């Protein structure tokens, strides 16, 4: 990349040896937008691959429905082979799009993580000796590794996130052609599932914040222990310092278990609620198929 898109680096990733960049740190959203603008070409490419991949995932159920209705049910071998070939072709294209999407979004995340670390290091350099009064070494260490990676993960929304919204619209159109009732159930049910997962996610954010703060404190204590171990042992204070570290480690473990407990509920809801929702939609579609309002192939498409 060059100019407004960033500096030339390894395969387009920001060059660590390039001159410093002035980041927009006036707020979290402004900073995320700055990261996007630094690699807008790659972000647009990732959005394209993510959108094409997400939309391609919605086509196999429709092709399967046509193969069942036009081929199997009608006894037309030629139609069956044609729709089956189209299904295989879409599968191959979808696999290729998945590879390209993953490669592009990996580079997007790596570039964002490297830029975030550079911004952090440049800011630490400007603070100089005043840094010790503002943040501990453990907090700086956590920000440089854990926080930078999480900030980079936010940019995933520019790829699969955009694609999911487009795929949602494509599914809506396909379902409206099959059954308006099923379309309404699906289009209203998916946002409802997202709302139900919201409260546990809020608790998870709170638990992770407390865990992160304690992690930073413990990391700072570990750095102090490593730097001053000889001095501490010379004055007989090594055992006491180690005991305090063990106590802090146990407290961090307790907070980590709390995070794990909330995470387990989030994962259970994100896995269980869609399964229940799928069962409801399948049951409703099966009743419509029995009444002859939709075909067997359309039933398979709705399930897909």
N, C-alpha and C positions, 0 to 999 in steps of 0.2 A: 504494500500500500504506500501511497505517497500523498503529500499535500494535506488536504482536509481529512483524508481517510486514515492517516496515521503514517508511521515510518516503515521503511522496508525492513523486514525481518525474515526469520526462517519460515518459509512457506507462507508468508503474509502475516505471521504473528509479530506483534510489536517487538522491536529490537531493544534489548536491555541497555545497549550502549548508546542509544540515540539521545539527543538532547531532551531535557525535561519538557513535559507538556503542562499547560495550565488547565487543570481540571475544574469543572463546575461543581463546587462543593457547597453550594448555597442550600442544598436540601437533598434528601434521598432520591426523590423522583428526578430532580435536575441532574444528579450524578448518574443515575441509570440512563437517562436520555443522552448524556455526554458519552457514555460507553457505547451506546448504540450508534451515535454519530461518528465515532472514531472508526468504525468498521461497517459503515452503512451498506456497502456493496455485499459483504459477506452475510450481513443480517438479512438483506433482501433475498439473497440466494437461499438462505436457510428457510425463510418464510415460504419461498416458492416450493422447495422440496418438501417441507413439512405439510403445506397445503395439498400438493399433488398426492403425497403419500396418504394423508388422511382421507381425501376424497376417493382415492383408489380403493381404500379399505371398505368403502360402502358399496362398491360395484359387485363383488362376488355374490352376495345374497340375491341381488337382482338377476344376475346371469344364471344362478342356480335355479331361481324360480322359472325363468324362461326354458331352461333345460328340462325341468320337470313337466311343465305345462305343454310346451310345444313339442317336446321330444318323447318323454316317457309316457305321459298321459295320452298323447295323440298317436303314439306308435310310429312316429316319424324318425327313422334312424338318421337321416341326413340332418334334420334340425337338431337332434340330440348331439351329433358329432360337432356341428357348427358351434352350438352354445358351449359345449365342453371345451372345444379349442379356444374359444374366447375367454373362458374361465381360466384356463392354463396360461394364456397370454397375459391376462391382467395380473395373475399371480406372479409371473416373472417380472413384469414391470414394477409391481409393488415392492418386490424384494430389492430391485435395483434402487428404487426411490428411497427405501429404508436405509440402504447403505450410504447413499449420498447425503441424506438428511442427517444421519448420525455423524458422518465425517465433518460436515459443515458446522453443525451445532457444537461439536467438540472443539473446533477451532475458535468458534465464537466465545465459548466459555473460557478457553485457555487465554485468549487475548484479553478478555475482561479481567481475569484473575491477575495476569501479569501487570496490566495497567494499574489495577487497584494496589498491588504491592508497591509499584513504583511511586504512586501518589503518596502512599503511606510513608515510604522511606524518605521522600523529599520533604514531607511535612515534619517528620522526626528530625531531619537535618536542620530545618528552620527553627525548631523549638530549642535545639541545643541543650544547654545545661538546665533549662526550665522544665525539661521533660519529666524529670524525677518527681517534681512536685505535682504533676498532673496525672500521670499514669504509671503503674508499676510495670516492671519488665515482663511479668506474666501476662498482663493485659495486652501489651504490645505484641507479645508472641502469639497470643490467641487471635488478635486482629490480623496479623500477617499471614496466618495459616487458615484457621477455621473461617473467620469472617470473610476473608477475600474469596474463598471458594464458594461460600453461600451467596455472596453478591453476584458472582459470575453465574451461578445457577439461575438467578432471576432472569437472565437473558434468554433462557429456554422458552419463555413465553413468546418470543419473536418468531419461533419456528413451529413446533408442535402446537403451541397455544393458538396461533393464528389459524393453523390447519384444522384444529378441533372446532373452531367457530364455523368455518366454511363447511366442514363435514356435517355439522349439526343442521345447517341449512339444506344441504343435499338430501340428508335423511328425511327432513321434513317434507321436501317435494316428493320424494319417492313414496313415503307413507300416505301422503294426501291422495296420490293416484291409486293406492290400494284400498285404504279405508280412512275416511276423515276421523272416525271415532278413535282408531288406533293412533292416528297422528296426534290428536289432541292429548291422549293419554301419555304418549311418549314425550311430546314437547313440553308438557307441564310437569311430568314426573321427573325428568332429568334435573331441571333447576331445583325442584323440591328436595331431591337427594343431596344436592350441594348445600342447601340451607340446613339440612339436618346434621351435616358434618361440621358446620360452622362452629357451634359451641365447643365441642371437643378440641377443635383447632385453636380456639382462643385460650383454652386452658393449657394446651401444649406450648403455645408461645410464652405464656407466663412461666411455666416450668423450665423451659429451655433458657429463658433469660436468667433465672436464678442459678441454673446450672452453669451457664457461661461465666457469670460473675465469680462464682466459687472456683471455677476452673482457672480463671485468670489469677486469682489470689494464690491458689496452690502452685501454679506454675512459677509465679514470682518467688514463692518460698523455696521452690526447688532450685531456681537460679541462684538465690542467695546462699543456699546450702552448698551448691557446687563451687561458688566463688570463694566462700569463706570457711570451707570445711577445715583446712589446716589451722586457721586461727582459732576456730571454735574448739577444736580438739586440744589445742595447746592450753586453752584456759578452762578446759573441762566442761564446755557448754555444748558439745556435740550431741550427747545423749538427750538433753532437753529439747534441742532443736529438732532432732529426729522424731521424738515423741510427739511434738506439736504437728510435725508433718504427717505422721500416721493418723493423728486425730482429724486433721483436715482432709486426709484421703478418705477416711471413713465417712465423713460428712458429705464429701463429693460423691461417694458411692451411693449414699442414701438419696441424694438429689437425682443422681442418674437413674436409680430405680423408679423414682417418681416420674421422671420423663418417660421411662420405658413403659410404665403402667398407662399413662395417658396415650402414648403412641400405640399401645396395643388396642385401646378402644377405638382410636382413629382408624387403624388398619382393619379392625373387625367391622366397623361401620362401612368403610369404603369397599370391603369385600362382600359383606353380608347384605347390605341394602340393595346393591345392584342385582344380586342373585334373587332376592325376593321380588324386586321390580320386574325382572325378567320372567319369573314364574307367573306374575299377574298378567303381563302382556301376552305371554304364550297361551295362558288359559283363555284370555279374552279372544285372541286370534283363533284358537281352536274351536271355540263356540261359533264364531263367525263362519269358519270353514265348514262346520257341520251343518249350519243353516244354509250353506251355499252362497253366502254373501262374498266370500273370497275363495280363491282356488287353493289347491294343495301347494302349488309352487309359491303362491303369495304368502301362504303360512310359513313356508321355509324362509322366504325373504324377510318377513317380519321378525322371525327368530334371529336371523343373521344380523 
